[in-house]
Amino acid sequence: MRGSKVRPALPQIPERKKISIEDFLLIKVLGKGCMGKVMLVREHKSKKLFALKAISKEWVILQREIEHTKSERDILANVAQISHPFLIKLRHSFQSNAQLFMVLDYYPGGDIATQLAKWYRFKPERCMFYAAEIVLGIEELHRQGIVYRDLKPENILLALDGHIVLTDFGLSKQFSAFSASSPYLAEEKTNTFCGTAEYLAPEILRAAEYSYEVDWWSLGTLLYEMMAGITPFWAENHAYMYQRVLEDALEFPPEIFQDDPYAVDFLVGLLERDPRSRLGSLGASDVKAHPYFRMIDWEMAMQKKLPCPYIPELTSEEDLSNFDDAFL
């Protein structure tokens, strides 16, 4: 046809190969739960080690956890784009007929729960170091409109260099509307009863609406545990423990007073039952400004330049001695 132009053929772009379970060598199960398991795997192509989280689709459907599972994947994807030094990074996600898979960075130092089982309690400098990096992780989650809701020793992983990372956002809540500059000014709240018993904030136990402040309560409980070897309101019976959280006076073993004169005041601020008066209710900056962190240079902490008080000992790349044998 006169006047028509012949367009040059576009170059063929090869389709990106979809990743699957076949791309990984399965080495060892690192942990099991009702929803699935976490495995140590090696990617054939890169030869790198990763943690592969496998979730049973049947469990997700039977337990009506579709929204929670989708939310976890979305939060992990959002966090991966930030590439924050103290938040776990999602590398791939894919599925088979029976399972959902998430490929995450592998941390050979195990988790803080295993470390506490080994050491019972940590030295003051180790407590402060972990607390500072946890605060930076929580600060970023809140900045992204995410309430963590499951801060506990099992969800804090230890890297080969001694730094920590927060993992497992299966119980996290991402608010749809929030102020990126100051999420604490947002009105959005939730009232879902979820979390791990020992670390639940009073407002969750009271079935009240709550927001970001619950994470600062959990930090107080966790830090108390790292200092004393036990959570502040521990009881074998959950109902009695919840009663203690709501009613009992906060008491401190002598070693906390002896180790750091500012630690008690810091814990009292975090473990304030009224979320409106709790340390952190106005944002992470209040937490970071507390004298407990007087030795912390926050810029150096963010750049992972603070000296690590503990470095995991490994005999090889696949040394699993930092993981609890009961879960392997």
HELIX and SHEET records of a PDB file:
HELIX    1   1 ILE A   21  ASP A   23  5                                   3    
HELIX    2   2 LYS A   57  LEU A   62  1                                   6    
HELIX    3   3 ILE A   66  ILE A   82  1                                  17    
HELIX    4   4 ILE A  112  TRP A  119  1                                   8    
HELIX    5   5 PRO A  124  ARG A  143  1                                  20    
HELIX    6   6 PRO A  153  ASN A  155  5                                   3    
HELIX    7   7 PRO A  183  LEU A  185  5                                   3    
HELIX    8   8 ALA A  197  TYR A  199  5                                   3    
HELIX    9   9 PRO A  202  LEU A  205  1                                   4    
HELIX   10  10 GLU A  213  ALA A  228  1                                  16    
HELIX   11  11 HIS A  238  GLU A  247  1                                  10    
HELIX   12  12 PRO A  254  ASP A  259  1                                   6    
HELIX   13  13 ALA A  263  LEU A  270  1                                   8    
HELIX   14  14 ALA A  284  LYS A  288  1                                   5    
HELIX   15  15 PRO A  291  PHE A  293  5                                   3    
HELIX   16  16 TRP A  298  MET A  302  1                                   5    
SHEET    1   A 5 PHE A  24  LYS A  32  0                                        
SHEET    2   A 5 GLY A  36  GLU A  43 -1                                        
SHEET    3   A 5 LEU A  49  SER A  56 -1                                        
SHEET    4   A 5 GLN A  99  ASP A 105 -1                                        
SHEET    5   A 5 LEU A  90  GLN A  95 -1                                        
SHEET    1   B 2 ILE A 146  VAL A 147  0                                        
SHEET    2   B 2 LYS A 173  GLN A 174 -1                                        
SHEET    1   C 2 ILE A 156  LEU A 158  0                                        
SHEET    2   C 2 ILE A 164  LEU A 166 -1                                        
END                                                                             
